[in-house]
Amino acid sequence: MTTVPAATDTTATARRRELGVFLRSRRERIRPDEVGFAPGGRRRTPGLRREEVALLAGVGVTWYTWLEQGRDINVSAQVLDAIASALRFDRQERSHLFRLAGLRFGPAQGVCSALPPSVQKTLDAVTPYPAVVLNERYDILAFNEAYCRVVLDLETVPVEERNMLWLNFVSDGWKCSFVDAEMTKHHMVAAFRAASADHLGDALWQDLIQGLLGSSPYFAELWERYDVAAPSTRTKMLEIDGYGLLRIEPINLWLSQLGPLRATVYTAADDETEDKLRRLVGPADGAGQPGRDHEGHMSFR
């Protein structure tokens, strides 16, 4: 007889529980009249009833109830697809559902523990554009001098705090302010939750999540929404003392050969911003050594 390791069993249980909570949160956001059901009658909970989701998806009510309860039942891709359609999932939500169910369309990618020197050379080469490398946990793995001069001098931030979520929700060292702070943070947490589906049994991920939950009530509020999203590349407005407004367009370059890592480069969205970045950052000297100049911390608008 083969014994299933306790860690594996715990991870599977956590996945099923997360899947159930996610389905319930999505079910409760849909009004009955949106999918053809009469809005009348007394309802103990908002949104659709379980039996209504089961009817829309063409599955048994008992089976769907067990799925939401996190029971250990067999789930096929075809049935999950039907449930996703019934709950009107977008592409990212559908992908998140499949990941929580342990269904993949390819092998899981590993994470490279150390970045090759060529990555830092690439970041330095895109000067005057600020650039940073992040993993799925939003840990900051590398950055260039332009990032330190325009965004935040990460050399002054302790290594254990070099995490975008921690800097945005907890750390007092983060000097950037967003006029649309709620939208920005909401999207960041949604992307983080989507990525967490592959790491439910990972102690490092759980430590970060618990730390954020215990340190930031706003993070806890967003986390409980169970929203999922892909990393954002929307245009940002930056304001820097002495330079005025800059229009920045981020692009994500996926370093697929190293695992689920991405280099985010903050490019200029217009000629005026291009000129301001070149004046702010200056020539690319001291490549590979992030600057320590605090002048030019920014605020987002």
N, C-alpha and C positions, 0 to 999 in steps of 0.2 A: 504494500500500500504506500502511495506517495503522500507525504505530508506537505501541505501548502505552508510556506513560511509565513510567520505572523505578520511581518511587515507588508508582504504582498496582499494578505487578506485585509489588513487595515486600510491599505490604499484602495482596494476595490470597494470596500464599504464606504469610504469617504467619497469616492467617485459616484456611487449610486445615490448617496445622500445629497450630494451637490447637484446631481442631475434632477432629482425630485424637486428640490427647492427652486431650481432654475425653471423647470416646467411650470410649477405653481405660480411663480412670479410673472411669467409670460401669460399664463391663462388669465390671471386676475386683471391684466391691463386691457383686455379686449371686451368691449361692450357687446352684449348679446345681439343687438340690432345691427352691428357691423357685419355679422356673419349669417344674418337671416333668421335669428331667433327673436321671438316676441320679447320686448323689454319688461313686460308686466310680471306680476307675481312676486312673492317675498323671497329675497335672496339673502342668505346669511353672510355671504362673502361677495366682494366685488368681482366683476368679470364673468367669465364662463364657469359653468359647473363641470365637474369631471365627466359626467355622462354626456354633456354636449360636445366636449372635445373628442370623446370616444366615438360619438356618432359622426362627427365631421371627418375623423381620420379613418373610420371603418374598422375599428378595433373593439374588443370587448371592454365593457365598463370595469369589470373586476380586474382584468389585466392592466388597464391603464391606471387604475387606482394603485395597484401593486407597484407599478413603475414610479409613480409619484412618491410612494412610501419608501422607496429605496430598496425594495426586495430584490433578491438575487434571482432574476428571471432572464430568459433568453430574449434578446432584442436583435432584430434584423435591420439591415440598412433600409430595406423597402418600407418597413413599418415606421422607422424613425423619420424617413422622408415624408410619409403621410402625416405624421404628427406635426412636423415642422411646417407643412403646408397649411394644416388646420389652424395652427397658431400664428400663421402669417409671418414666419421668420424671414429675416433678410439673410443674405449670404453669410455674414459673419456669425449670426445667431445659429444658423444651420450647422456651420462648421464647428461651433462650440458644442452643440448638442452631440454631434458625432464623436468628438474628442472625449467628452464626459462618458459616453457609452463605450469607449475603448475601441471604436471602429476607425480605422485609418485607410487612407488611399495610397500610402507609401510608408517606408520605414521612418521611425523617429530619428531626428537629427541629434547628434551629440554636440556638446559645447566645448570649444577649445579652451583649455585652461590658461593659455598664454598667447598673446598676439604677436605675430612675427613683426620684425622691424619695418617691413614694407608698409604695414598699416599706418604707422606713425609718419613715415615719409609721405604717404598719400595725403594724410590730414594736413601736414605742413605745406604741401604743394598747392592746396586750394586757397591759401592766403590770398586776399584778405577776408575770405569767407570763414566765419566761425564753423567749426566741425567737431563732432563728438561721436564716440562709438558707445553704443548701449547694448546690453543683452535683454532678454525678455523680462527680467526682474527690474529693469530700468537702472541697473548698476552702471556707473560711468567707468568704462574700461580704458579709454584714451581720449585725448582732446588736443587741440592745437593752441598756439599762442593767440590767435585771433579770437578764439572762444573766451580766453581769459581776459582779453582786453575789452571785448564787446559785451559779453554775457555775464560771466562771473569768474573771478580768479580761483579756479579750483585747486590750485596749489596751496591756498590758505585754508581749504576745507579738509578736515580730517578724513583719512581714507575710509573709515567706517561710515562716514556720512555722505560719501559720494554716490548717492542714489537719487535720481530725479524725483521719485515719490517722496522720499524723506525730506529733500530740500524744499519741495513745494508745500508739504503739509505740516512739517515739524520744525525744521531747522531755522533758527533766526538768522543764519548767515546768508540765506537766499535773498538777494536784493531786488529781484525782478518783481514787478507787480503787473497784473493783467486787468485791464478794464473789463474784459469778459472772463474773469477768473473762474466763475462757476462753470462755464462751458468748457474751458480748457482743462480744469481739474476733473470734471465729470468724464470727459473723453479719455483722459489718461488712466483713470481708475477702470473704466470699461475695457480698455485695451489690456490692462494688467490682469483683470479677471479672465479675459479670454485666454491669455497666455497661461494662466495658473492651472487651467484644466489638465495640462500635461505634467503638473508638478504637485498634485494634491498630497503625496506622501513625502515630499521633500522637506527636510527639516529647515534648510536655509530659507525656503519660501515661506514656510509657516512662521518662522521667527520674524521675518520682515512684516508679514501680515499682522501678526499679533502685536508687534511693536507699533505699527501704524494705528491699529484699532485702539490701543491703549493710550496713544499720545495725541490723536487727532479725532475729535468728535465728528468733524466734517468728513474725514475719510470714512469713518464708520457709517455715516449716513449714506454716502455714495456707494459704499461696498454692499450695503443691504439692498440696493436696488437691483442687483444682479444683471445690470446692463453689460453688454459686450460690444466691442468695436475693434477696428484695425487701427494701427498708429496713424495719427493725423498728419497731413501735409498742407493744411490751410495757411493762407497768407497771414502774416502777423505784422502788426504795427509796433515799432519800437521807438521809444523816446529816450534820447541820450543827451545829457547836459552839454551844451555847447555845440550840438550837432542837429538838434531838432528831431523831426520824425524820420524814421527809416521804414521802408516797406520790404519785408523779408519773406522770401518764399522758400520754405524748407523742402529738401528732397531727401528721400531715404535710399541709400545704396546698401543692398543686402549682401553681406559677406557669407554667402551660402557655403563656401568651402570650409569655413570655420565654425559652422553651426548656425543657430538662430540669432545672429548678431546683425546689427545694422549701423551704418555710419550715416548720421544726419548732418547734412551740410546746409547752412543758412545762406542761401544765395540772394543777391540783390534783385528785387522785382522791377526796378527801373534804373535809369541812368543816374539820377540824382542820388539814389541810395548807393549805387556803385561808387560814385565819387566820394561820398561821405565815409564809406567803409575803408577806402584806400587812404584817406586822410587820417582816419581814426586808428587804423591798425599799423600803417606805415610799412616799410620794407620788411620782407621776411628774413630777418636775421635771427641767429640763435635757433635754427631749426631743431625741433624735437624738444626744446626746453620751454614749456609754457611760461608766459610772462607773469610778472608779479605786480604790474601796474594796475592800481585800483581805479584809475581814471576811466570814466566811460561806462560804468555799470548802467544797465538799461532798465526801462520799464516798458511793458507791452501795452498797447492800446488797441 
